[in-house]
Amino acid sequence: MRLDIAINKGCEKLKKSNTNSAMLDSELLLSKVINKSREFIILNLKQKINEKDYNHFQELINQRSKGKPIAYLIGKKLFWKYEFEVNDRVLIPRPDTEIVIEYVLNIYKKKNKIHFLDIGFGSGCILLSILKERKDFKATGIDISKHALKVCNINAYKLGVKNRVKLFKSDIDKFSKGKYDLIISNPPYIKKLDLRYLDKEVIKFEPKIALNGGLDGTSEIRKVVKKSSELIKNGGKLILEIAFNQKEEVKQVLKNNGFYINSVIKDLAKNDRCIISTKIEK
Ligand code: GLN
């Protein structure tokens, strides 16, 4: 079968299941199956696809039509300036999280030499993007998931920053190594009972362990703040991603743990998304 015909068939099937970006997704899945770029496909539409590849393509289209995110099907996602390998055991990097990178780069200039900690690194999109931008930084990461450890290790290797990062599989409560200039975390912060209101693609396919913030939504954030107050150097910064409605509660938690609130940053949709704070008292 010709590539253009395969793409059109895939697209038709995705349209029937109300997939938003049917044409694009069909192209991306075909490009994954035949291991060629989208540009190659567009320039070689009359080329043939073999039967084995076509069956594989149909299988991916089928999974996509059931809502499986395209990032999991093609195994990668762009975040900041880099491509990250992902699978369905780690959260897909979100564009909203890019403001965390932006603010870290704003606060720490190229001449700074800091050692930072990322709590709950997942795919590694936050800590690895920062390491790519700042050649003199070192990072430590912890995550409770061994799958995350594996994915992040691969990404660290691919991005060429492996020699500046140490990763541990650990529960936040059990970790007590080192003192850090900066701590960053995008912990699970969705209220347990609100998980069912998330987008279907999110709740059906992404790991709950990366989303579930307990009954009040802030259980993990509280743990992160408490532990950070022990692991951070005096005057060090803690940068947290939060839900749109958690600003006041998290500010209070931070103050109770000796942090001064520098600012609360909104994401592109104008929702409060990130709190920057400084450790000022023991
Ligand atoms: N922002 C994510 C979502 O909306 C949640 C990420 C998290 O819990 N840290 O799905």
Boltz pocket constraint, residues with backbone or C-beta under 6 A from the ligand:
constraints:
  - pocket:
      binder: B
      contacts: [[A, 94], [A, 186], [A, 187], [A, 188], [A, 189], [A, 190], [A, 198], [A, 202], [A, 210], [A, 211], [A, 212]]
      max_distance: 6.0
